Amino acid sequence: MPPGTPLSPARRCVIGVDLGGTKTAAGIVDEDGTLHAAESRPTPATAGAAAILATAVGLVTVLLEQARAAGLNPVAVGIGSAGVIDTRDGSVVSATDSLTGWAGTRLAAHLAEQSGLPAYAVNDVHAHNLGEHWVGASAGADSSLLVAVGTGVGGSLILAGAPHLGARAVAGHAGHLASPLAYDDGGRPLPCSCGRAGHVEAIASGPSIALLYRRLAGGDAAADPVSAVDVAVRAAAGEPLALRALTTGATAAGQAVGGLANMLDPSVVVVGGGVAGAGDLWWTPFRAALRAELMDPLADLPVVPAALGSGAAIVGAARFAYNRLSAELNAPQEHHHV
C-alpha cells in the first residue's frame, strides 16, 4: 500500500525493517499485512556494524512516533536482514563483504534495547517470501519457493506458513548451486561471492551479467562501467552481446530454479529481485530453461512474478514478528512445584 494510507486507531502494528547492503527501509505494518508510512535511508555498508545499526534505529524511532501519533499500538520490531541470521536470538551468524563487520552483530537484541519492544530478525530473502506468502503472489498457497535474482541470488522455501531455515540457518542459498553456465571461455569456473566458484550467482546475478557483458565485449571496465540495468537497456535496443549476456544469466537462473522445483515440489514458485524486472527479454529464456528442467508431474507448476515490490521484505519481517509473538503467547508455561 502507498505511504499515507489511512491508519485505524487502537490496532496493533509492527515496525518492519528491510536491512540490505544498499538501503535500509522500514514501515508500519498492521495485522492485515497493509504497509503504511514506509521510509528508507542509504545503508552505511562500509562504516561498520554500529553505523548500520544506528541507521535502522533511526528509522524505527521515526516510525514508532508516527504509529503512536496515529493511535496505533506498536507491539514489536521485525527485521529482515542480509546475512545468515540465527532466528533464535536474532544475531548475524555470517555475512558477505557487502556489509562490513556485520557478522556477529546482536541485531535483534540491539533493536529491542533501543526501541523498548520485542525484536525478531530473519534473513531478508525469507522475509521477502513471508511477505509474498502473506498478502502477495503466493497468498493462500500450501508451500512456496521464492527466488530473488538481484545483486545476489537468494531463495526461500515456506512450508506450513514458516520458512525452512535449516540446521545452521543457511537454507535458501539458491545462488550457490553449481551451474553448467558459470564458466569462462577457457573452461574455468567463475568466482562466486561465497568464496567458491562455478555457482549460479556467478553468472545469473546482476553484477555477474554486467561482468559477462564486459567480457563478451572485450571492453575496459573503467572505460565502460556498465551495470545490469545498462545491459538490459542495451539488450532491449537490440545489441546482440547485451542480449546474449542477459539470456545466459536468465537461462542459468531458470535451470537452477527448475532443479529446485524438482527436489522441493512447491505449490508455487515466486520470482523477484531487480534482475527479474528486466522484462520479457529475461523472463522468456528464464521460463524456457526452467520448464526444460521440470519433471513431467510438475508441468503445470505456477511460476509467477513477485507482487509486493520493494515493500515485500518489510511486510514479511513484520509477519515474522507477529508469528513469533503469537508462538510465545501460546507457548506452554512452566510450572514449578515446591
Buried (B, 14 or more C-beta within 10 A) or exposed (E): BEEEEEBEEEBBBBBBBBBBBEBBBBBBBBEEBBBBBBBBBEBBBEBBBEBBBBBBBBBBBBBBEBBEEBEBEBBBBBBBBBBBBBBEEBBBBBBBEBBBBBBEBBBBBBBBEBBEBBBBBBBBBBBBBBBBBBBBBBBEBEBBBBBBBBBBBBBBBBBEEBBBBEEEBEBBBBBBBBBEBBBEEEEEBBBBBBEEBBBBBBBBBBBBBBBBBBBBBEBEEEEEEBEBBBBBBBBBEEBEBBBBBBBBBBBBBBBBBBBBBBEBEBBBBBBBBBBBBBEEBBBEBBBEBBBEBBEEEBEEBEBBEBBBEBBBBBBBBBBBBBBBBEEEEEEEEEEEEE
